[in-house]
Amino acid sequence: MLKRLQDSPVRSAIPSADVMARGVVPLGRGARGLRGVVASVGTGALAHAAGGLEPAELERRLLEIGFVEGARIEILHEGALGGDPIAVRIDDARVALRRREADAVLIQVEAGRLRPRRGLAA
C-alpha cells in the first residue's frame, strides 16, 4: 500500500514531515479534542482522488461555511464507526464533515492529538 501511495498523484497532497513538525496538519487527521487555528484551505489532488466534489467546489463550500484563515477550530465528536464523520466547532458554529473533506483544511495545532493513519504500513 505504501509503495502505491508514494507513486500516486495523491502523494503531493499529503503534508510532508516538515509541515507536520511545525504543527500544521490536515483537519481530517485530528482526533476528538484537537484545537487549533485554520492555516489554509485548499484541496489539491487529495479531495479529488477521494471521490468527493471537484476541488474548486469543495474549497468554495468550506470557505462559505466559515473555514477561513485564522478561524478557531475544535473537533467535538467523531463518528462511532471509523471516526467518520467529525463534528467541528469553527468559531461559534458547529459543522459536520467527512474526514476526506476535512483533509482540505490545514490547521495550526494548539492542543490535542492526531489519529493514526491506517493502511500505510509497508
N, C-alpha and C positions, 0 to 999 in steps of 0.2 A: 504493500500500500504506500509506504513512504517513497519508494522509488518512483511510482506513478505520479504521486503528488509533486515531486521535485521536477518532473518533466512536463507537467501540465501548465497551461496558461494561468491557472488559479494561483500558482506559486507566487507570482508577483504581487498578488493582493494580500498575502499573508504577511503581517508585520515581522520585520527582522528582529533578531535578538537584541540589537542595539535600540530599537524603538521600545521594546518591552522593558529593557533595562532602565530607560528614562521614566517608566511608569505610564506610558501611553499604550493602551491596549484596545482591541475591539470590544464594544459593549457586550457582544454575544459570548465572550469568554468569561464574563463575570458570574459570580455566584451571589446568592441572596446576601444582602448587607453591603455589597460593594457600593462605595460612594466615590464621586469624583466630579469633574467638570468636562463638558464636551470640548474636545480639542479641534475636531473637524468632522465633517460629514462628506463622505464620498464613497461611491460604490465600487468602482474599478471592475475587475473581472469576477470578483468573488460573488456578488449578488446575482450576476447574470448566469454564472456557472451553476449556482444553486437552484436554478429553475424558477426564480422569482420574477418580479417585474423587470422591465427594461431598466438599466442602471439610472438613466436620467429621470425616469418617472419615480423610482424609489427614492432618489435623492430629493426630488421636489416634495414628495409626500412627507418625508421625515422633517424637512425644513418647515413645512406648513404646520405640522403637529407641535413643533417647538424645539426640535433638536438643532439648536443654533449654537455657534461657538460661545463659550462662556456660561452656558446654562448649567445649573447644578443638577446632578443626577444621582439616583439611588435605585438599586434593584430591590424591590419589595417582596417579590414572590416568584417561585419557579413552579412550572407545571409538574405534576406528580410523575409522569412517565417521560423520562429522558430530560427533564428540566425545561421543556418547551411547551408553551410559550413562557415569556417572562413578563412580570408586571413591573413597570418602572415609574418612579416619580421623577418628572422633569420639571424643575422649578416647582410650581404649585399644582401641576396637572398630573394625572395618573393615566398611563398608557400601557396596553399590552402589545407585545411584538414577538414575532418568531425570532429565534436566535439567528437565522440566516439573514434576516433583515437588520437585526441589531448589530451584526458584524460590520455594517456600513458606517457605524458611528464609532469614532475613536475617542476615547476618554482618557484624561489625565487622572490617574487613580490617587485618591486621598486615603482611603481605608477600605479594608475588605480583602477578599481572596478571589483567585481565579479558579474556574472549573478545569479539571484536567481534560485534555483533548483525547478522545477515543479513536482508535484505529490508526494512529500514526506510528506505532511501533514497527520496526523492521521485521 
